[in-house]
Amino acid sequence: MKPPLFRYQAPKTLKEAVIALASDPDAMVLAGGQSLLPALNFRLASPSLLVDIQHIDELKGISIAHGQIIVKAMTRHRELELDERVRQANPLIAETMAHVAHIPIRNRGTVVGSLCHADGAAEVPLVLILLGGSVVVEGPSGRREIEADKFFRFHLSTARRRDEIAVEARFPVLPAGSGWAFDELTRRHGDYAIAGVGAVVRLDAGGHANDIRLAACGVASRPIRLLEAEKLLSGTALGEAELKAAGKAAADLVSAPDDMHATNAYRRRVVAALVRRMVAKAAARARTRQ
Ligand SMILES: Cc1cc2nc3c(=O)[nH]c(=O)nc-3n(C[C@H](O)[C@H](O)[C@H](O)COP(=O)(O)OP(=O)(O)OC[C@H]3O[C@@H](n4cnc5c(N)ncnc54)[C@H](O)[C@@H]3O)c2cc1C
């Protein structure tokens, strides 16, 4: 199908883009277009105006400062995946980005666009939740920073107001001595996750988990922290019994209904297995970094 008719503006500055977006209640931001253009073609979205932000130089680039990896709005998935400074500062990010769609889509799609699109099965929102990052938005009433756990509201819904542009995402660097892991189950390589789990683990000198964070995608209407599983593992030596109990606790947080890809019961089993494997893998990496 062809997209519905829309007007198009391609501002050169953020200020112009904010004015354009605020000028029409049915306007939408166009970034990499990898989710929005299919939505237009399927007539799932019909904005009267598209504000294309890809020519705005101040929205391009990646920097690292004060323990944060700052990813500006027009940074493509592939740029973040391949950035050597990011790989050093937080290897979880590159490992996870490799699971986002296929390379041609990662060449066009943006990291911040994925956060704004907020698909409950997407990998980048999981990373932001897992690391405790944030999204900075700017609109007619100014700039504000929204913490990851407040940003994602529901499938395809965020705390960004309609007249705000997300200008950057902030991902914390990996805490010193931490191990990391991410994996997902998909029907085909490059598909959205049936379920995915990420883990960050830090161990004390005795090998007990003194800092552990877990998150999942594909299992609820938004990416979620697996807080019950974290509690069960915290302070333990991450033995078989604890991993099994944590897997079960994580499975109990799966709320996705049966769909054409998987039943709820299947997703529960996948999440339980991924939690056990990701925690073990992250802990093994943490041991080599102590
Ligand atoms: C075949 C295929 C497979 C895919 N597989 C996966 C996958 O496995 N995992 C995955 O995570 N993604 C997947 N995607 C989606 C891809 O990652 C998109 O690039 C991403 O979701 C959106 O980024 P974008 O820059 O293309 O955003 P766009 O498509 O331009 O925009 C998406 C939405 O976000 C809004 N938006 C974008 N940027 C901003 C901003 N700066 N401020 C405010 N609003 C903004 C737009 O208005 C729109 O509502 C797939 C896409 C395709 C086509």
The ligand as an ORCA input file, in Angstrom:
! r2SCAN-3c Opt
* xyz 0 1
  C      11.923     -5.743      8.971
  C      12.176     -5.003     10.262
  C      12.639     -5.714     11.352
  C      12.862     -5.055     12.540
  N      13.322     -5.788     13.610
  C      13.555     -5.161     14.774
  C      14.061     -5.873     15.907
  O      14.322     -7.082     15.860
  N      14.256     -5.176     17.061
  C      14.006     -3.833     17.149
  O      14.198     -3.265     18.216
  N      13.570     -3.124     16.100
  C      13.342     -3.753     14.925
  N      12.882     -3.016     13.864
  C      12.615     -1.555     14.034
  C      13.874     -0.714     13.865
  O      14.749     -0.976     14.940
  C      13.538      0.793     13.832
  O      14.639      1.415     13.328
  C      13.256      1.490     15.144
  O      12.224      0.844     15.802
  C      12.771      2.913     14.954
  O      13.819      3.774     14.624
  P      13.675      4.787     13.407
  O      14.790      5.755     13.532
  O      13.584      4.026     12.126
  O      12.313      5.540     13.772
  P      11.105      5.980     12.849
  O      10.554      4.820     12.112
  O      11.469      7.181     12.056
  O      10.077      6.429     14.004
  C       9.493      5.478     14.855
  C       8.553      6.200     15.847
  O       9.315      6.954     16.789
  C       9.027      8.361     16.644
  N      10.331      9.033     16.749
  C      11.486      8.648     16.162
  N      12.495      9.434     16.556
  C      11.958     10.351     17.399
  C      12.510     11.441     18.151
  N      13.804     11.750     18.111
  N      11.670     12.171     18.926
  C      10.344     11.865     18.986
  N       9.777     10.834     18.311
  C      10.589     10.093     17.518
  C       8.363      8.517     15.284
  O       7.484      9.640     15.264
  C       7.606      7.198     15.177
  O       6.429      7.255     15.946
  C      12.643     -3.652     12.649
  C      12.213     -2.927     11.535
  C      11.973     -3.599     10.344
  C      11.515     -2.802      9.156
*
